[in-house]
Amino acid sequence: MVSAAYRRGFHAAATSLTDAAEQLPQDQLFPHLVSIGRAQRTATQRLADICSTLGRPPIIGAGGKIEADTMKDQP
């Protein structure tokens, strides 16, 4: 169920980007993209944390793993 919600988040992000490309002024496109990227990074970390708590590997990322050091300390 958590994995399905994670995937729905990517679908929503893609839809949001498509809508933004059609409707937002050019100077707002990149900030919108950054906002979506940060939200997806948070969702990715949340999924990894849940899977870790449950003792199950997340099925995301290269080789089905999340590199913890790539997820932390990034703006």
Secondary structure, DSSP 8 states (H G I E B T S, - for coil): -HHHHHHHHHHHHHHHHHHHHHHS-HHHHHHHHHHHHHHHHHHHHHHHHHHHHHT---S-SGGG---HHHHSS--
